[in-house]
């Protein structure tokens, strides 16, 4: 793994922790504001952060990144510069030939390795079974069965299984259906969430899954944080019955079906930022 890829990964992981956001666009928007407000650095937009993530983390390709940007991102994660970051991470790669496999089984993100065994996968992709399982003739199927008994179910529920948030369950014994995925979504008032298409909750309007809208379209809750300097060219808006709402991407306002428009300086000045109340003399 290249040092730049490691750096981008660390930057986004820290951004997730600090912002509480999980989508790359949400984290990128936070990083852009943080770099401006706290590092006095204006040279990396949120769209640029997203491109870095796509290129290096999602493997869409690698691009040249200016040295001063690498230095500034390194400072953000606690290093003097990119050279300092690179030297430190060389030491961390000594154990890169081993990876601990963890599977989330409950809301506390408890690792099965804490309950049963430590499983390691080497760079040669050899799966190493624990010795006591070898001696008792355990195979992969038996191992899965033990895990199911420990979790107290014949399949995993709608919680996390790896990184696939759309997975409903993995049936072990019954039925032709091995897995059911969430292929629809609904608007929470702030963002889209994945859902099962047969969801009968009367409080939700279920629509087909749009992965772009799911990832990028969010309603900006804190309009008072928007200024022309940090929002112009980066946000969209919808005006309905005199109320203006701002969004992080283009599309349609899920609340009223109106087409979103790019926010102009006038719209941001008038409807965003801190609005002072008039005080009677």
N, C-alpha and C positions, 0 to 999 in steps of 0.2 A: 504494500500500500504506500502510495507516494505521500510525502510530507504535506503537500498542499491538500490532498484528500483528507488526511488526518486533521489538519487545521480547520477545514470547512466543517467537518463532522463535529469537532469540539465547539466551534462557534455556534452551530445550530443547537447542539445539546444544551449549552449554557443559555442560549436564547429561550429554549423551551422551558427550562427551569425558572428563569426570571420572569417570563411573560405569562406562563401558564397556558400558552397556546400550543397546539399540537400540529396544525397544518403548516406547511412550509411557507405559505404566503403570509399567514398570521405572524409567524416568527420573523420572517424577513421584514415585515412592516415595523415590528418592534425594534429589530436591530438597526434599521435605518434611523429611526427616531433616537435611539440610544446613542448611536455614533455621533449624531448631530448635537444632541443636548449635553452629553457627558464627555465625549472625546473631541468635540469641536471639529468633526471630520464630516465633510459633505460629499465626498467623492464616490460613495457606494450607495446607490439607490436600492429600494426594496426589490425592484425588478432585477437588478444586478445580483443581489443575494440569491434570488430564486434561480437565476441562470447558473450561478456557481454550484448551487445544490443539484440542479439537474445534470450538470456536466460531470461533477466529481462524485457525488453520492449515488445518483441513479444511473451513472455510467453512460451518459449520452455523448461523452467526448470531453476532452480537456482543452482548455484555452490558456493563453498567457495571462497572468495576473500581475499588475504592476507591483514592484517591490514595496512601495510605500503602503499599498493596500494590505499586502501580506503582513507587514510590520504592524499596522494598526489593528488588524484582526488578531494577531498574536498578543498584542497588548491587552486586548479585550478579554482574552482567556488567561491572563496573568503572567505573560512573558515579556521580556524587554523588547524583543523583536523576533523576526522570523528565524534568524540564525539560532537564537536562544531556544526557540520552540523546537527546531529541528534536532539540535543536540540532545535535548531532554528526551525526546521521543525515540531516539535511537536505543536508549536503555530499556524503554518499555517494550521494544520489539523482540527482546531476547526470548520471551516466552510465547512468541507469536505462533509457534507450531502446535499450540494446544488451545482448544476452545471449550469452555464449559457450556454444555447445552442445558438451558433452563426453560421450563414450560410453566406458564402461569396457570394456577388451578383454582384460585379464589380471589376475592376482592383485595386481599392484602398482598397480592403478587408473590405469594410464597413459592419458592422454587422446589420442584420435586427432588432436586438433588439434596435438599435439606431433610427430606423425609425418607429417601431411599438410598440413592447412590450418587456418586459423581461419575458422569459419563463424559468421556473425552473423544474428540474427533481429531485425528492428526491431519497434517497437510496431505498425506497419502490417502485420505478418506477411509482409513481403516476404522471400523466400529469395534471398540474394545468392550466386551462384556465383562462384568465383575466376576471374579474367580468363583464365588459361591454359586453363581448362576450357572457357570459352565459345568461345575461338578454335579449339579442337580438336573442337568439336561434342559435348562431354560433356553428358549429361543426368543425371537422378537415378539411373536404372538403372545407367548406366556408373559413376557415383560409388560406388554400393553395391558393384559388382563389383570396383572398385579396392580398396575397404576389405576385401573378402573375401580378395583376393589377398594383401594385406599381413598380415592376421591368419592366413593359411595354412590356411583352412578354407572349406567351402561353407556353413557356418552357424555361428551362435554357440552355444557350449556351454552348460553348465548354470551358468556364472558369471553375473555381473551384466549385465543389459541395461537401462539406465535404472534404474528403481526396482522393476521387476517381478521379484521373487525367484522367482516360480513358473514363469518361462519356461524351457523346456528348450532349444529351438533355433528358429531361423528358417530354414527350408529355402529355398534360392535356386533350385535347378534341378529337384529331383525330388519326385515324390509328390504325392498330393492333400492330405496333411497339412501345413499351413503351420506350425503351432505345436502344441506339446504342453505342457500345464501340469500342475503338481503339484497334484493335487486330493485328496490324502490327507496324513496326518501321522503322526508317531510320537513317543513319549515318550523323552527322553534320560536321564531320571532327575532332571532339573532343570527342563526346559521342553519344549514341543512344537516340533518342526521339521517343515517341509513336506516331502513326499515324493511320489514317483510311486506310483500305486496298484498298479502291477505290480512294485514293489520286492520282490526275493526274498531280501533280507538276513535270515538266520535270527535275527539279534540284534535285529531290530526287529519290533514288533507294529504293523502298518499299520492305521489306522482312517480313516474319512472325515474330510475337513477341516472343522474347526469354527473359524471365524475368531475368535470370541470367546475360546475356550479358548487358541488359538494366541497371541493378543496378550496376554492378561491372566493366564493361569494359570502361575505359576512356583513351584517349591519354594524356600523360603527356606533357603539354605545355612548362613548364620551365625545360628543360633538365639540365640547369646549376645549378639547386638546388640538383641534384642527386649526391651522393657520395657512395663509397663502404660501408661506415658506416651506412648510412640511407636507402640504396636501395637494397643492395645485399640480394637475397632471397625473395624480395618483388615485383620486377618489371619484366616485360617481354619485348621483343624487336622484331622488324622486320627490316630487312635490304633489301633495294630495290634500285637498281641503285646507290649504294654508300651512300644512305641516311638512317640513322638509326632513328627509332622512338621508344619511350618507352611507355608502357601501364601498367595499374594498375592490370590487370588480364590476365589469360591465355585465348587462343582462336585463332581467325583468324584476321589478319589485314584487317579491312573493306575496306581499300583503294586499296589493291592489291590481296586479297584472300590468302595470304601466312600464313602458320602456325606460330604462335608466339612461341618464345623460351625464356626460363628462362635466364635472363641477368647474365652473369658471371662477375667476378671482372674485367677481361680484357676488356670486352665490356663496362662496366660502366666507367672504367678509360679512355678508348680511345674515347668514343663517348658522354659521359655525362660530367657534371661539367663545369667549366669555361675554355674555350679554348683560350689560349693566342695567339695573332697574332705575327708572327715573325717580328722583326723590323730590317730593313737593317742598317748595320753599315756604 
